[in-house]
């Protein structure tokens, strides 16, 4: 015969400890801003096809110069429960020779890290560390032709003719040219050092798509098929799943981050890595799942507790004796499915609200104090409308109830509605008040099927809850003081069909994670069970993006820029000086028409004509050598016309070289006509002689002009 457990009485000190413990670890308030962000790259390995395994190329796949002392270091985390063989990284020297860092099985079937070069394997025979970050480094010495490889605290050396190589490309994970075996690993804090100076640091935290830039020079590391660990702050990860043909109950130990699965007469306990810790079989083959019970884990007493809202009784499981006590004997119809629950640290009691069963929606409120074996029904006014799938939390001795589905009468025969309201029940006065109703804001947008519990963060006055009626589930933040809400996670996208369900949202302060337990009950009464996790602090898309800072110049870059700028200034100054000399020696292109003694008007070349190559090369000369103006060629002021011709040939004269420019072809042709030069002579010699003769005559003419016209010598 089973002996009943004695009633548990808590001392004042125990009660105080209990309040502190559960206030920090269990349900009421959380601080999601005090934890560090995850960083690192998750490498998809054997869980996906070979083509979808992860790779990471440093420097965007470009070669990195090898100095005499070159070091590559990073943090490595080997994942559990997967095949551990494969490649970690590859160093390809000058696109010809490659060294591969791998996990390799030796002749005794032991797995060790090793450097693989051609057909040689160099083992580092040291134990592997799993599920923890360890330092790894490769130090290259080109003078000694040696690579030193270290893993954790162990080290080995390998000889290789490094002096023959000048650069290396570095690739983590999959390398198609080598093979597609990838170690199931996470990598972070990749550092490069040249001659003892750190030149690159890829933390692999914030990122932009498949690119992460280093912290020093903003050089890219490009990944294929990446999963960035920082995304765990906005993505739900499926961390556990199972199916069961039998009834299934689940409970969560927030203090130890342990999960309790109750199947028939067997209880299995899993840690936060979902490794099976222990297994208990209930004495006398007794099964708590045969009765209308729900389960929770009481942290202070370290007891698994089954409770019934129908009989108002509880039963505790002893892990020492492997028995439930007292024995539950109620086999009533379930009438409180999908009820809300929470723990209130103020009075060390659990509270349960609402639910559905036997064609009825409920608004009953129950309390269970941990030192008694029965539940108490709490009367409050006014009554919250009956509903199921609502969420509840407690803060400052007040209960907050959000959402759900039901109707005013509580009868399934009457049309039911989604509720978008927030109620507060004062546990001292037993008075209820509706704080707000967001129906108009949310109606026709999304339903409100919520996890049974939610969490209040007093720092931002927000309620955190999972809405399972939106894209398979999303974590949503509701403002306590109004009906505004923000989606703070990506969609879970669990669309498995079900007939009934149970959703539990839990928080682990030790792991800085929310856990969502989903129990979907199918029409054949079998169960599909899932556990999802998301890390805190919660981040948005904008929080994940890596800022691209403005370019910071190093000393070498500054010197180069200054030298280039100085060179450009010198060239510009030289050009400007030459141009000033040219302009001072040339007549003004804007002078007024000049009247001669014989009443002949000489029109200077206009600025438009001067800047037009077609005019400069043909039109002006054509006018000057117009046969109708033969009588003007011997005019006393023909020096002016020689000046015009000089302006068009100034490049040739200044350099005192014959430079055949395309723009001068018109001038050469006109000079050929004037000098009656035939076309039967060698063209190059002919052109040279024409120009050379003209230049000689022009230079002599200019000497004479400068003596006669003082303004040209200014």
C-alpha positions as CSV (number, residue, x, y, z in Angstrom):
1,X,0.0,0.0,0.0
2,X,1.3,3.4,-0.9
3,X,2.1,5.7,2.0
4,X,1.0,9.3,1.4
5,X,3.6,12.0,1.4
6,X,3.5,14.3,4.4
7,X,2.2,17.8,3.8
8,X,5.1,20.1,3.0
9,X,5.5,23.1,5.3
10,X,7.9,25.8,4.2
11,X,9.9,27.8,6.7
12,X,10.2,31.6,6.3
13,X,13.8,31.2,5.0
14,X,12.7,28.5,2.5
15,X,9.9,30.6,1.3
16,X,12.3,33.6,0.8
17,X,14.7,31.4,-1.1
18,X,11.8,30.0,-3.1
19,X,10.7,33.5,-4.1
20,X,14.2,34.5,-5.2
21,X,14.8,31.3,-7.1
22,X,11.6,31.2,-9.0
23,X,11.6,35.0,-9.5
24,X,14.9,34.6,-11.3
25,X,14.5,31.3,-13.1
26,X,10.9,30.6,-13.6
27,X,8.0,32.6,-14.9
28,X,7.5,36.1,-13.7
29,X,10.1,38.6,-14.9
30,X,13.1,38.2,-17.1
31,X,16.0,40.4,-18.1
32,X,16.8,39.8,-21.7
33,X,19.3,42.5,-22.1
34,X,22.1,41.3,-19.8
35,X,23.4,38.4,-21.8
36,X,26.0,38.4,-24.5
37,X,25.2,37.8,-28.1
38,X,26.1,34.6,-29.7
39,X,28.7,34.7,-32.5
40,X,30.1,32.2,-34.9
41,X,29.3,30.4,-38.0
42,X,27.4,27.0,-37.9
43,X,28.7,24.7,-40.6
44,X,26.1,22.5,-42.1
45,X,27.7,19.0,-42.4
46,X,26.3,15.6,-42.8
47,X,22.7,16.5,-41.9
48,X,22.4,18.1,-45.4
49,X,23.4,17.1,-48.9
50,X,27.0,17.5,-50.0
51,X,26.2,20.5,-52.2
52,X,24.5,22.4,-49.3
53,X,27.4,22.0,-46.8
54,X,28.9,25.2,-45.6
55,X,32.1,26.9,-46.8
56,X,33.8,30.2,-45.7
57,X,36.4,32.0,-47.8
58,X,38.6,34.6,-46.1
59,X,39.4,37.8,-47.9
60,X,36.6,37.1,-50.3
61,X,38.6,34.2,-51.8
62,X,41.5,36.4,-52.8
63,X,45.2,35.3,-52.1
64,X,46.7,36.6,-48.9
65,X,50.4,37.5,-48.9
66,X,52.6,35.3,-46.8
67,X,55.1,37.0,-44.6
68,X,58.0,35.4,-42.8
69,X,55.8,34.9,-39.7
70,X,52.2,34.2,-40.5
71,X,49.5,33.0,-38.1
72,X,45.9,31.9,-38.5
73,X,43.9,31.3,-35.3
74,X,40.3,30.7,-34.4
75,X,37.8,29.2,-31.9
76,X,36.4,25.8,-32.7
77,X,33.3,24.1,-31.3
78,X,32.7,20.4,-32.3
79,X,29.0,19.5,-32.2
80,X,27.7,16.3,-30.6
81,X,25.6,13.5,-32.0
82,X,27.0,13.8,-35.5
83,X,29.7,12.1,-37.6
84,X,32.9,13.8,-36.6
85,X,35.0,13.0,-39.7
86,X,35.8,15.7,-42.3
87,X,37.6,18.9,-43.2
88,X,38.0,22.0,-40.9
89,X,40.0,24.3,-43.2
90,X,42.2,24.4,-46.3
91,X,45.4,26.5,-47.1
92,X,46.1,26.6,-50.8
93,X,49.5,28.1,-51.6
94,X,50.0,29.9,-54.9
95,X,47.0,27.9,-56.3
96,X,49.2,24.8,-56.5
97,X,49.8,23.2,-53.1
98,X,47.3,22.7,-50.3
99,X,47.5,21.8,-46.7
100,X,44.2,20.5,-45.1
101,X,43.3,20.6,-41.4
102,X,41.0,17.7,-40.8
103,X,39.6,15.3,-38.2
104,X,40.9,11.9,-39.3
105,X,40.5,8.3,-38.0
106,X,43.9,6.6,-37.3
107,X,44.9,3.0,-37.7
108,X,43.4,2.3,-34.2
109,X,40.1,3.8,-35.1
110,X,40.7,6.9,-33.0
111,X,39.7,10.3,-34.3
112,X,42.4,13.0,-34.1
113,X,43.0,16.4,-35.6
114,X,45.6,16.2,-38.4
115,X,47.4,18.1,-41.1
116,X,47.1,16.4,-44.5
117,X,49.6,17.3,-47.2
118,X,49.5,15.3,-50.4
119,X,49.7,11.7,-49.3
120,X,51.0,12.4,-45.8
121,X,48.9,12.6,-42.6
122,X,50.4,14.3,-39.6
123,X,48.3,13.5,-36.5
124,X,48.0,15.6,-33.3
125,X,47.1,12.8,-30.9
126,X,45.1,14.7,-28.3
127,X,41.5,14.1,-27.1
128,X,38.8,16.0,-28.8
129,X,36.7,18.5,-26.9
130,X,33.0,18.6,-27.9
131,X,30.3,21.1,-27.2
132,X,32.8,23.7,-26.0
133,X,34.9,26.4,-27.6
134,X,38.6,25.6,-27.9
135,X,41.5,27.7,-29.4
136,X,43.1,26.4,-32.6
137,X,46.1,28.0,-34.5
138,X,48.4,27.4,-37.5
139,X,51.7,29.3,-37.3
140,X,53.7,29.4,-40.5
141,X,57.5,30.1,-40.4
142,X,58.8,30.6,-44.0
143,X,62.4,30.8,-42.9
144,X,62.2,27.6,-41.0
145,X,59.9,26.0,-43.6
146,X,57.6,24.9,-40.8
147,X,53.9,24.9,-39.7
148,X,53.1,24.6,-36.0
149,X,49.6,23.3,-35.4
150,X,48.0,23.6,-32.0
151,X,44.6,22.4,-30.7
152,X,43.6,23.3,-27.2
153,X,46.8,22.8,-25.2
154,X,48.5,20.3,-27.6
155,X,50.9,21.2,-30.5
156,X,52.8,19.5,-33.3
157,X,55.1,20.7,-36.2
158,X,55.2,19.8,-39.9
159,X,57.9,20.6,-42.4
160,X,56.9,22.1,-45.7
161,X,58.8,24.2,-48.2
162,X,57.0,27.5,-47.4
163,X,59.8,29.7,-48.8
164,X,58.7,28.7,-52.3
165,X,55.3,30.2,-51.8
166,X,54.2,33.8,-51.8
167,X,50.5,33.7,-51.0
168,X,47.7,31.5,-49.7
169,X,43.9,31.3,-50.1
170,X,42.1,30.2,-46.9
171,X,38.8,28.2,-47.0
172,X,36.9,26.8,-44.0
173,X,34.6,23.8,-44.5
174,X,33.6,22.6,-48.0
175,X,36.2,22.8,-50.8
176,X,34.8,21.3,-54.0
177,X,38.2,20.6,-55.4
178,X,39.2,18.5,-52.4
179,X,36.0,16.8,-51.3
180,X,32.8,17.7,-49.5
181,X,33.3,16.1,-46.1
182,X,32.8,18.8,-43.5
183,X,33.3,18.5,-39.8
184,X,30.1,19.4,-37.9
185,X,31.5,22.5,-36.2
186,X,31.0,26.1,-35.2
187,X,33.8,28.6,-35.8
188,X,34.3,32.1,-34.5
189,X,37.0,34.8,-33.9
190,X,39.2,34.1,-37.0
191,X,42.4,36.1,-36.7
192,X,45.3,36.7,-39.1
193,X,48.7,38.0,-38.0
194,X,51.7,38.9,-40.2
195,X,55.1,39.2,-38.5
196,X,53.5,39.4,-35.1
197,X,50.9,42.1,-36.0
198,X,47.2,41.3,-36.1
199,X,45.9,42.4,-39.5
200,X,42.4,40.7,-39.7
201,X,39.7,39.7,-37.2
202,X,36.5,38.1,-38.3
203,X,34.3,37.6,-35.2
204,X,31.5,36.0,-37.4
205,X,28.8,37.8,-35.4
206,X,26.9,40.5,-37.2
207,X,26.8,40.0,-40.9
208,X,25.1,41.1,-44.1
209,X,23.6,38.1,-45.9
210,X,26.4,35.7,-46.6
211,X,29.2,38.2,-45.9
212,X,31.0,39.1,-42.7
213,X,33.6,41.8,-42.6
214,X,36.6,41.8,-40.4
215,X,36.9,44.4,-37.6
216,X,40.2,45.9,-38.7
217,X,40.1,46.5,-42.5
218,X,36.6,45.6,-43.3
219,X,37.8,42.8,-45.5
220,X,35.0,40.3,-46.4
221,X,34.7,36.6,-45.5
222,X,32.1,35.1,-47.9
223,X,30.1,32.0,-46.9
224,X,28.1,29.5,-48.9
225,X,25.1,27.8,-47.2
226,X,25.8,29.7,-43.9
227,X,23.9,29.7,-40.7
228,X,25.1,32.5,-38.4
229,X,24.7,31.7,-34.7
230,X,23.6,35.3,-34.1
231,X,20.5,34.5,-36.0
232,X,19.5,32.3,-33.1
233,X,18.4,35.6,-31.4
234,X,15.6,35.9,-33.9
235,X,15.1,32.4,-35.4
236,X,13.4,29.5,-33.5
237,X,15.5,26.4,-33.7
238,X,14.0,22.9,-33.6
239,X,16.1,21.3,-30.9
240,X,14.0,18.2,-30.2
241,X,11.2,16.2,-31.7
242,X,9.5,12.8,-31.1
243,X,6.3,10.9,-31.8
244,X,4.3,8.7,-29.5
245,X,1.4,6.5,-30.0
246,X,0.7,6.8,-26.2
247,X,-0.4,9.7,-24.1
248,X,2.4,12.2,-23.4
249,X,3.0,14.8,-20.7
250,X,5.9,17.2,-20.4
251,X,7.3,19.4,-17.7
252,X,10.3,21.8,-17.4
253,X,12.8,22.4,-14.6
254,X,13.9,26.0,-15.1
255,X,16.6,25.9,-12.5
256,X,18.6,23.0,-14.1
257,X,17.2,23.4,-17.7
258,X,15.9,19.9,-17.7
259,X,12.9,18.4,-19.5
260,X,10.7,15.6,-18.2
261,X,8.7,13.5,-20.6
262,X,6.0,11.2,-19.0
263,X,5.0,8.4,-21.3
264,X,2.7,5.7,-19.9
265,X,4.5,4.5,-16.8
266,X,8.0,5.7,-17.9
267,X,9.6,9.1,-17.0
268,X,12.6,10.3,-19.1
269,X,14.8,13.2,-18.1
270,X,16.8,15.2,-20.7
271,X,19.3,18.0,-20.2
272,X,19.5,21.2,-22.2
273,X,21.5,19.5,-24.9
274,X,18.7,16.9,-25.0
275,X,20.9,14.1,-23.9
276,X,19.1,11.4,-21.9
277,X,20.1,11.8,-18.3
278,X,18.1,9.1,-16.6
279,X,15.0,6.9,-17.0
280,X,12.4,6.0,-14.3
281,X,9.7,3.3,-14.4
282,X,6.8,4.0,-12.1
283,X,6.2,1.4,-9.4
284,X,3.3,-1.1,-9.9
285,X,3.2,0.0,-13.5
286,X,1.1,2.9,-12.5
287,X,0.5,5.5,-15.3
288,X,-0.5,9.1,-14.5
289,X,-1.3,9.7,-18.2
290,X,-4.4,7.5,-17.8
291,X,-6.0,10.3,-15.8
292,X,-7.0,13.8,-16.5
293,X,-3.7,15.3,-15.3
294,X,-1.2,17.9,-16.3
295,X,2.4,18.1,-15.1
296,X,4.8,20.7,-13.8
297,X,8.1,20.6,-12.0
298,X,8.3,22.2,-8.6
299,X,11.9,23.6,-8.3
300,X,12.3,24.1,-4.6
301,X,11.2,20.6,-3.7
302,X,12.7,19.0,-6.8
303,X,9.4,17.1,-7.4
304,X,7.5,16.3,-10.5
305,X,3.9,17.2,-9.8
306,X,0.7,16.1,-11.6
307,X,-2.4,18.1,-11.0
308,X,-6.1,17.8,-12.0
309,X,-8.4,20.8,-12.3
310,X,-11.3,18.4,-12.2
311,X,-10.6,16.7,-8.9
312,X,-8.6,19.7,-7.5
313,X,-5.9,17.2,-6.4
314,X,-2.2,16.9,-7.0
315,X,0.2,13.9,-7.0
316,X,4.0,14.0,-6.6
317,X,6.5,11.6,-8.1
318,X,9.4,10.4,-5.9
319,X,12.6,9.7,-7.8
320,X,13.9,7.8,-4.8
321,X,11.0,5.4,-4.7
322,X,9.8,5.7,-8.3
323,X,6.1,6.1,-7.3
324,X,3.3,8.6,-7.6
325,X,1.6,9.6,-4.4
326,X,-1.2,9.9,-3.8
327,X,-2.6,7.7,-6.5
328,X,-4.9,9.5,-8.8
329,X,-8.2,7.8,-9.5
330,X,-10.2,10.3,-11.4
331,X,-11.2,9.4,-15.0
332,X,-13.6,12.2,-15.7
333,X,-13.9,13.9,-19.1
334,X,-11.3,16.5,-19.7
335,X,-12.9,19.9,-19.3
336,X,-9.9,22.2,-18.8
337,X,-7.7,21.6,-21.9
338,X,-5.5,24.5,-23.1
339,X,-5.7,26.4,-19.8
340,X,-3.3,29.2,-18.9
341,X,-1.0,28.9,-16.0
342,X,1.8,30.8,-14.2
343,X,3.7,31.0,-10.9
344,X,3.3,33.9,-8.5
345,X,6.5,34.5,-6.3
346,X,4.6,36.7,-4.0
347,X,2.5,33.9,-2.4
348,X,4.6,30.9,-3.7
349,X,1.6,29.6,-5.6
350,X,0.7,28.4,-9.1
351,X,-2.4,29.8,-10.8
352,X,-4.5,28.2,-13.5
353,X,-7.2,29.9,-15.6
354,X,-9.8,29.0,-18.3
355,X,-9.7,26.0,-20.7
356,X,-12.0,24.0,-22.8
357,X,-13.8,20.7,-22.5
358,X,-17.1,19.0,-22.9
359,X,-18.4,21.6,-25.3
360,X,-17.8,24.4,-22.8
361,X,-15.3,27.3,-22.5
362,X,-14.3,28.2,-18.9
363,X,-13.2,31.2,-16.9
364,X,-12.5,29.5,-13.6
365,X,-9.4,30.5,-11.6
366,X,-7.5,28.0,-9.5
367,X,-4.6,28.3,-7.0
368,X,-2.2,25.7,-5.8
369,X,0.2,26.5,-3.0
370,X,3.2,24.2,-3.0
371,X,2.9,23.2,0.6
372,X,-0.6,21.7,0.2
373,X,-2.0,18.8,-1.8
374,X,-5.2,20.4,-3.1
375,X,-6.2,23.2,-5.5
376,X,-8.4,26.1,-4.4
377,X,-10.9,27.8,-6.6
378,X,-10.6,31.7,-6.5
379,X,-13.6,33.9,-6.8
380,X,-13.1,37.3,-8.5
381,X,-15.2,40.0,-10.0
382,X,-16.1,40.9,-12.7
383,X,-15.7,37.7,-14.5
384,X,-13.3,37.4,-17.5
385,X,-15.2,36.1,-20.5
386,X,-14.8,32.2,-20.8
387,X,-12.0,31.2,-23.2
388,X,-9.2,28.7,-23.9
389,X,-5.7,29.1,-25.3
390,X,-5.1,32.3,-23.3
391,X,-1.8,33.3,-21.8
392,X,-1.1,34.3,-18.2
393,X,1.7,35.8,-16.1
394,X,2.1,37.2,-12.6
395,X,3.8,40.4,-11.4
396,X,3.5,42.4,-8.2
397,X,0.8,40.0,-6.9
398,X,-1.4,40.6,-9.9
399,X,-2.4,38.2,-12.7
400,X,-2.4,39.3,-16.3
401,X,-4.5,37.3,-18.8
402,X,-4.2,37.9,-22.5
403,X,-6.1,36.7,-25.6
404,X,-7.6,33.3,-26.2
405,X,-10.8,32.1,-27.9
406,X,-14.3,31.7,-26.5
407,X,-17.6,33.6,-26.1
408,X,-19.6,35.3,-23.3
409,X,-21.8,32.4,-22.6
410,X,-19.0,29.8,-22.6
411,X,-21.0,27.4,-24.8
412,X,-19.6,25.8,-27.9
413,X,-23.0,25.9,-29.5
414,X,-22.7,29.7,-29.8
415,X,-20.2,31.2,-32.2
416,X,-16.8,31.7,-30.7
417,X,-14.4,34.6,-31.1
418,X,-10.8,35.5,-30.8
419,X,-10.1,37.8,-27.9
420,X,-7.5,40.5,-28.2
421,X,-7.9,42.0,-24.7
422,X,-5.7,42.2,-21.6
423,X,-7.2,41.6,-18.1
424,X,-5.6,42.2,-14.7
425,X,-6.7,40.4,-11.6
426,X,-5.6,41.9,-8.2
427,X,-4.9,38.9,-6.0
428,X,-5.3,41.0,-2.8
429,X,-8.7,42.6,-3.7
430,X,-9.9,39.8,-6.1
431,X,-10.9,42.6,-8.5
432,X,-10.6,42.2,-12.2
433,X,-10.3,45.0,-14.8
434,X,-9.8,45.1,-18.5
435,X,-6.7,47.1,-19.3
436,X,-7.2,47.4,-23.1
437,X,-8.9,45.7,-26.0
438,X,-7.0,45.5,-29.3
439,X,-9.9,43.9,-31.3
440,X,-10.2,46.8,-33.8
441,X,-6.4,46.8,-34.3
442,X,-6.0,43.1,-34.8
443,X,-9.3,41.9,-36.1
444,X,-9.2,40.2,-39.5
445,X,-5.4,40.1,-39.3
446,X,-4.4,37.3,-37.1
447,X,-5.9,35.0,-34.5
448,X,-4.8,34.8,-30.9
449,X,-4.1,31.2,-30.0
450,X,-1.4,31.6,-27.4
451,X,1.1,29.6,-25.3
452,X,-0.3,28.9,-21.9
453,X,2.2,31.2,-20.1
454,X,3.9,34.5,-21.0
455,X,6.6,36.6,-19.5
456,X,6.7,40.2,-18.3
457,X,9.8,42.3,-18.6
458,X,9.6,45.3,-16.3
459,X,12.4,47.1,-18.0
460,X,10.3,47.7,-21.2
461,X,6.9,47.0,-19.7
462,X,6.3,44.3,-22.3
463,X,4.6,40.9,-22.3
464,X,6.3,38.2,-24.3
465,X,4.1,35.4,-25.6
466,X,4.0,33.0,-28.6
467,X,1.0,33.3,-30.9
468,X,0.6,29.9,-32.5
469,X,-2.1,31.2,-34.9
470,X,0.4,33.2,-37.0
471,X,2.6,31.4,-39.6
472,X,3.0,28.4,-37.4
473,X,4.0,30.4,-34.4
474,X,5.8,33.7,-33.6
475,X,7.1,35.3,-30.5
476,X,5.2,38.6,-30.0
477,X,5.8,41.5,-27.6
478,X,2.7,43.3,-26.3
479,X,2.9,46.6,-24.5
480,X,1.4,46.4,-21.0
481,X,-0.1,49.9,-21.1
482,X,-1.7,49.8,-24.6
483,X,-2.6,47.4,-27.3
484,X,0.6,47.9,-29.4
485,X,2.5,44.8,-30.3
486,X,5.7,43.9,-32.1
487,X,6.7,40.6,-33.6
488,X,10.2,39.8,-32.2
489,X,11.0,36.6,-33.9
490,X,10.8,34.9,-37.3
491,X,8.0,32.5,-37.8
492,X,8.3,28.9,-36.4
493,X,6.3,27.6,-39.4
494,X,5.1,24.4,-37.7
495,X,2.0,23.6,-39.8
496,X,1.5,20.0,-38.7
497,X,-2.2,19.2,-38.5
498,X,-3.7,18.4,-35.1
499,X,-7.0,17.8,-33.3
500,X,-5.9,19.1,-30.0
501,X,-2.8,20.8,-28.7
502,X,-0.8,21.9,-25.7
503,X,1.7,24.9,-25.9
504,X,4.1,25.7,-23.1
505,X,6.5,28.6,-23.2
506,X,9.4,28.3,-20.7
507,X,12.5,30.4,-19.9
508,X,15.9,29.3,-18.8
509,X,18.0,32.0,-17.1
510,X,21.0,29.8,-17.1
511,X,20.9,29.2,-20.9
512,X,19.4,32.6,-21.8
513,X,16.8,30.9,-23.9
514,X,13.1,30.7,-24.4
515,X,11.8,27.2,-25.0
516,X,8.5,26.4,-26.6
517,X,7.1,22.9,-26.1
518,X,4.5,21.9,-28.7
519,X,2.3,18.8,-28.2
520,X,0.1,18.2,-31.2
521,X,-2.5,15.5,-30.6
522,X,-3.8,13.8,-33.8
523,X,-7.2,12.3,-34.5
524,X,-5.9,8.8,-33.6
525,X,-4.8,10.2,-30.2
526,X,-1.1,9.9,-31.1
527,X,1.3,12.7,-30.3
528,X,3.8,14.8,-32.3
529,X,6.0,16.6,-29.9
530,X,8.4,19.4,-30.7
531,X,10.7,21.7,-28.7
532,X,12.0,24.9,-30.2
533,X,14.5,27.4,-28.7
534,X,15.4,31.0,-29.3
535,X,18.2,32.9,-27.6
536,X,18.0,36.1,-25.6
537,X,18.4,39.1,-25.9
538,X,16.0,39.1,-28.8
539,X,17.2,40.9,-31.9
540,X,15.6,42.4,-35.0
541,X,16.8,42.3,-38.6
542,X,18.4,45.6,-38.1
543,X,20.3,44.4,-35.0
544,X,21.8,41.6,-37.0
545,X,23.2,43.7,-39.9
546,X,26.9,44.5,-39.7
547,X,27.5,48.3,-40.0
548,X,29.9,49.2,-42.8
549,X,32.1,51.9,-41.3
550,X,33.7,54.7,-43.2
551,X,37.2,53.7,-44.5
552,X,40.0,54.3,-42.1
553,X,43.3,55.1,-43.6
554,X,46.5,53.6,-42.4
555,X,49.9,55.4,-42.4
556,X,51.0,53.8,-45.7
557,X,47.8,54.8,-47.4
558,X,48.1,58.4,-46.2
559,X,51.6,58.7,-47.4
560,X,50.7,57.4,-50.9
561,X,47.7,59.8,-51.1
562,X,49.9,62.7,-50.1
563,X,52.6,61.9,-52.7
564,X,50.0,61.5,-55.4
565,X,48.4,64.8,-54.4
566,X,51.7,66.6,-54.4
567,X,52.6,65.2,-57.8
568,X,49.3,66.3,-59.3
569,X,49.8,69.8,-57.9
570,X,53.3,70.0,-59.5
571,X,51.9,68.9,-62.9
572,X,49.1,71.4,-62.6
573,X,51.5,74.2,-61.6
574,X,53.8,73.4,-64.5
575,X,50.9,73.3,-67.0
576,X,49.5,76.5,-65.6
577,X,52.8,78.3,-65.9
578,X,53.2,77.1,-69.6
579,X,49.7,78.2,-70.3
580,X,50.2,81.6,-68.8
581,X,53.3,82.0,-71.0
582,X,51.4,81.0,-74.1
583,X,48.6,83.4,-73.3
584,X,50.9,86.3,-72.6
585,X,52.7,85.7,-75.9
586,X,49.4,85.4,-77.9
587,X,47.1,88.2,-79.0
588,X,43.8,88.7,-77.3
589,X,41.0,86.7,-79.0
590,X,38.5,89.3,-77.9
591,X,40.1,92.5,-79.4
592,X,37.9,94.9,-81.4
593,X,38.1,95.0,-85.2
594,X,41.1,97.0,-86.2
595,X,40.9,99.6,-89.0
596,X,43.9,100.0,-91.4
597,X,45.2,103.0,-93.3
598,X,43.5,101.8,-96.5
599,X,40.2,101.4,-94.7
600,X,40.6,97.6,-94.6
601,X,39.1,95.9,-91.5
602,X,40.9,93.1,-89.9
603,X,38.7,90.8,-87.9
604,X,40.5,89.0,-85.0
605,X,39.8,85.3,-84.4
606,X,36.9,85.0,-82.0
607,X,37.0,82.8,-78.9
608,X,34.4,80.5,-80.5
609,X,36.6,80.0,-83.5
610,X,39.7,79.5,-81.5
611,X,38.1,76.6,-79.5
612,X,36.7,74.9,-82.5
613,X,39.2,72.5,-84.1
614,X,37.4,72.5,-87.4
615,X,37.6,76.2,-87.6
616,X,41.1,76.3,-86.3
617,X,42.4,73.7,-88.8
618,X,40.5,74.6,-92.0
619,X,38.2,77.6,-91.9
620,X,40.6,80.3,-90.8
621,X,43.4,79.1,-93.2
622,X,41.0,78.7,-96.0
623,X,39.9,82.3,-95.6
624,X,43.4,83.6,-95.5
625,X,44.4,81.7,-98.6
626,X,41.2,82.5,-100.4
627,X,42.2,83.2,-104.1
628,X,39.9,86.2,-104.0
629,X,42.1,87.8,-101.3
630,X,45.5,87.6,-103.1
631,X,45.8,91.3,-103.1
632,X,45.8,91.4,-99.3
633,X,48.7,89.0,-98.8
634,X,51.2,91.7,-99.3
635,X,49.5,94.1,-97.0
636,X,51.9,95.9,-94.6
637,X,50.1,94.4,-91.6
638,X,50.5,90.8,-92.8
639,X,52.3,90.2,-89.5
640,X,48.8,90.1,-87.9
641,X,47.8,87.3,-90.2
642,X,51.1,85.5,-89.4
643,X,50.2,85.7,-85.7
644,X,46.9,84.0,-86.4
645,X,48.7,81.2,-88.2
646,X,51.1,81.0,-85.3
647,X,48.3,80.5,-82.8
648,X,47.2,77.4,-84.7
649,X,50.7,76.0,-84.8
650,X,51.8,77.0,-81.3
651,X,52.3,73.4,-80.1
652,X,54.8,72.8,-82.8
653,X,56.7,76.0,-82.1
654,X,56.8,75.8,-78.3
655,X,58.3,72.3,-78.3
656,X,60.5,73.2,-81.3
657,X,59.6,69.7,-82.6
658,X,57.7,68.6,-85.5
659,X,54.7,66.8,-84.1
660,X,52.2,65.6,-86.7
661,X,48.8,66.0,-85.1
662,X,45.5,65.1,-86.8
663,X,44.2,68.5,-86.2
664,X,47.0,70.0,-88.2
665,X,46.3,68.1,-91.4
666,X,44.3,71.0,-92.9
667,X,47.1,73.4,-92.3
668,X,49.6,71.0,-94.0
669,X,47.4,70.7,-97.0
670,X,47.0,74.5,-97.4
671,X,50.8,75.0,-97.1
672,X,51.3,72.4,-99.8
673,X,49.0,74.4,-102.1
674,X,50.8,77.7,-101.4
675,X,54.2,76.2,-101.9
676,X,53.2,74.2,-105.0
677,X,54.5,70.9,-103.6
678,X,53.7,67.9,-105.6
679,X,52.2,64.6,-104.3
680,X,54.8,62.3,-105.8
681,X,57.4,62.7,-103.0
682,X,57.6,60.6,-100.0
683,X,54.7,61.7,-97.8
684,X,56.6,61.7,-94.5
685,X,59.5,63.6,-95.9
686,X,57.2,65.9,-97.7
687,X,55.1,66.7,-94.6
688,X,58.2,67.2,-92.5
689,X,59.8,69.6,-95.0
690,X,56.6,71.6,-95.3
691,X,56.2,72.0,-91.6
692,X,59.8,72.6,-90.9
693,X,60.1,75.2,-93.5
694,X,57.0,77.0,-92.3
695,X,58.2,76.9,-88.7
696,X,61.5,78.4,-89.7
697,X,59.9,81.2,-91.5
698,X,57.3,81.8,-88.8
699,X,60.0,82.0,-86.1
700,X,61.9,84.5,-88.1
701,X,58.7,86.5,-88.7
702,X,57.9,86.5,-85.0
703,X,61.3,87.9,-84.1
704,X,60.7,90.7,-86.5
705,X,57.2,91.3,-85.2
706,X,58.3,91.5,-81.6
707,X,60.7,94.3,-82.5
708,X,57.9,96.2,-84.3
709,X,54.9,95.5,-81.9
710,X,55.9,96.1,-78.2
711,X,52.7,94.5,-76.8
712,X,53.7,91.1,-77.9
713,X,56.8,91.1,-75.7
714,X,54.9,91.7,-72.5
